[in-house]
């Protein structure tokens, strides 16, 4: 995965962690939702101004936004995070229990 793909995932994860749709995120960044979609897919690179707005909006550091290091390694990680953001705390606990059971039993 190249640096731009990681940047795209980081932007998407930052939006999701704030509980915002692409439309809401775009409004806060003062860009179109299509622009956000293209940044999240890696088809468009954000300007420095947009990067600073993302930093301000999410509370992340510039380094966290542009760093090659991210906890989200692929699109599946981002999708899981997206789904979890829609879950209640009780539902998240259930998903956590199921994930732990899967890991505990994968060598069986």
N, C-alpha and C positions, 0 to 999 in steps of 0.2 A: 504494500500500500504506500503510495507516495504522499508527500507532505500536503498536497492540495486535497487529496481524498480524506486525509485525517482532519484537515481544517474544515472541510464540508461536514464531516460527522460531528466535530466539536461544536460547530454553529447549530446544527440540528439538535444536539443534546442540550446545549445551553438554552435553546428556545423551549424544549420540552420540560427541562428542569424548572422553568419559570411558569409552566402550565399554560403556555400560550399557543394559540393556533398560528399558522403561517401568516394569516391576515392580521392578527393582533400584533405579532412580532414586527411585521412590515410597517404597520402604523407607528409603532414606537420608534422604529429605525428611520422613519420618513422615507420609505422606499415602497415599491409595489410588492404585492404578494408573489408575483412572478419572479421578481428579483430575488426574494428570499428562497423561493423554490429552486432557482438556478444556483444560488450559493450553496444550498444544502445538497444539491446533486453534484456539485463540483464543476458545473458548466460555466460558472461565473465566479471570479475571485472578488472578494469584498475590497473596497477601497480602504485606505487608512482611516478615513473619517468614519466609515461604517464599523470598522474594527473597534474604534474607540467607543462608539455608541453601544456596541455589543458588550464591551467591558463594563461600561457604566450601567447598562441595563441589567446585566447578570451578576455583577459583583465579582466576576472573575478577573484575574490579572491578565495583562497583555500576554505574558509568557504562557499562561494556561490556555489562552485562545489560540495562539500561533505555534505552541510547542508541538513537536512531533510526538511527544508522550501523551497518551490519553488512556483512560480506563476503558473506553469504548473502542474495541478493535475492529469491529465490522458492522455492517448494516443490521445484522441480527441483534447485536447488543443495543443499538439505537432503537430498534423496533420493540424490543422487550421493555426498555425504559419508557417508551411512549405508551405502551399498554399499561404498565404499572402506574403511570401518572394519572390514569383514569380510574384506578381501583381505590376502594376504601382501605382503611388501615387493616380491617379484619380480612379483606380479600388479599392484601399484600402478605399478611402473616400466613395465609393458606398457601399462597404461591411459594413462599419461602420454605414452608414445611415440605411441599411436594418436591421442590428443587433439592433439598437436603436428602430426601428419601431416594431420589434418582441417583445422586452422587454416592450415597451409602451402598446402594445395591447394584452399581454398574459393573462391579467385578464378580458378581454372583453368577 
